[in-house]
Amino acid sequence: MFTAYVAVAVTTAASNIAAAIVDFARAEWILGNMSKYGVPHSWIYPLGVAKAAGALGLLVGIAVPAIGIAAATGLLLYFAGAVFTVARARWYSHLPYPALFLLLAAGSLTLQLTTL
């Protein structure tokens, strides 16, 4: 089970690092989506930091389980909020993107808890 956790945690971390990099680069399509969802552009850096911190926490969590649990929980809450924000804005065609990240975070948390 630990091997499955490592695989899912590394995949989740890599995905969130990539998403954070796109946020830090202020990609035009991200800013456009933020406008559609009603999220201020000034939030892009803090949101990128949250993704990067969660990703790094997942990687550290491989060696220190408490940090992995905290990171996975944080990412789970972050992406639950993202799904809610997209749904509230009625951009239902965009829901699969944050939902995939939400599922990865949930998988990381579930597998981490089963390896204790």
TAGIKA-V301064 format. One record per helix or strand. SS is the DSSP state (H for helix, E for strand). FROM is the first residue (numbers start at 1). TO is the last residue. If there is no record, write none. Layout:
BEGIN
ss=SS from=FROM to=TO
ss=SS from=FROM to=TO
END
This chain:
BEGIN
ss=H from=2 to=24
ss=H from=28 to=37
ss=H from=41 to=61
ss=H from=65 to=88
ss=H from=92 to=114
END
